[in-house]
Amino acid sequence: MSYVTQLRPHEFKVWKGKGPLLGSMDIELTERCNNNCVHCCINRPEDDADALNREIGTDFIKGILTEAAALGCMTVRFTGGEPLLRHDFAELYLFARRLGMRVVLFTNARLITPELVQLFASIPTGQVVEISVYGMSPKSYDRVVCKDGAFAEFWRGVQLLLEYNIPFVVKAPKLPFLQEEQREFEAWAATIPAMNKPPGYSMNFELRARRDDFAKNARIAKLRATPEESVASLASNALYMKDMGQFFQKFMHGPVGDKLFNCGAGHGTCIDAYGQAQLCLSLRRAECVVDLRETSIKRVLTELFPPMREISATNPDYLCRCARCFLIGLCEQCPAKSWSEYGTLDTPVEYLCEVAHAQARFLGLVGERENGWEVEDWRERVEAFVTAHGLTVSSD
């Protein structure tokens, strides 16, 4: 007989059938980083005094965590920048764990120390640590992160995690100068105990959401995979077609009209390094963030975010294209991406549109010269693809 029953959050009696107001939360502990990656959309120098002076303090973060726990939050993700640059990281980690929260840590592993892994060993995170890998040799790694000696520190951190049996997974960017190491990286990743699937990759890199460095944005854009390269990378996964059938079954429900927020943005929250509650991590437009020094998380979620989520598109180009396109479920177009690229919420991101159409052509959803917003029989096309993989189309 089992004396333990595992329940999902909405099944807990304490939620009275309604589910928690805040199931999980992201906190960017800092925008500073000890790397200066060529493709990064957020990093500021680790010795940036202005950023350091503006960062929210230990007690403020503890107050955020305490309120979040009272709202039902069971998982917090500490990210950055590099969150381990915070001198109070261990204190914040322990505070979150004592509140009963699982902790997800996003890190480059360069600042993993014996003391830290001993802490994780004695008080487990409850979730796997997620490590970004920027190369399998000092030459490639240090080139990506623009820091001499960075690979040695990363490798030392990884070995400490392995030595103390701290569960972690790895992911990587797909950059042109890392292609030769991809097989080596994947072979190594397969030896990591917590890796139960191939590592994830980023390749359609986001621009800087602060819109603070247009020269770097231009460099980031040049590093993006072409639409054809994106499709080839996705299709290299043996389960790709089956996974897409399941994806279509759940998410391909056709055009969404002028409603901009058709995602989970605003149902939870992300807190930036300066105490601003955001609809999502990538959307830093002033009108879409709330200063938590002036209000509570509960009010943000129940009163301030809902009207933001109802913002409608007014851009004619968006209305005649994205609003009418049945590929919206396949496309990464969203207000945050529009903001990063153009400084608006409703300008179609041409690169993302091209990637979505390249994938749709590969899957046989649109013809070579056909656009998703021109297709009228999209239901039949989606249904044919789903049923071809032994599934049934959702009635939603």
Secondary structure, DSSP 4 states (H G I P E B T S, - for coil): --S-----GGGSGGGTTS--S-SEEEEE--SEES---TT-SS-EETT-HHHHHHS--HHHHHHHHHHHHHTT--EEEEESS-GGGSTTHHHHHHHHHHTT-EEEEEE-STT--HHHHHHHHHS--BS-EEEE---SSHHHHHHHHT-TTHHHHHHHHHHHHHHTT--EEEEEE--GGGGGGHHHHHHHHTTSTT--SPPEEE-SPPPPTT---HHHHHHHHHHSPPHHHHHHHHHTSTTHHHHHHHHHHHH-----TTB---SSTTTSEEE-TTSEEESSTT---GGGEEETTSS-HHHIIIIIHHHHHT-B---HHHHHTGGG-GGGGT----HHHHHHHHSSSS---HHHHHHHHHHHHHHTSS-TT--GGG-S-HHHHHHHHHHTTT------
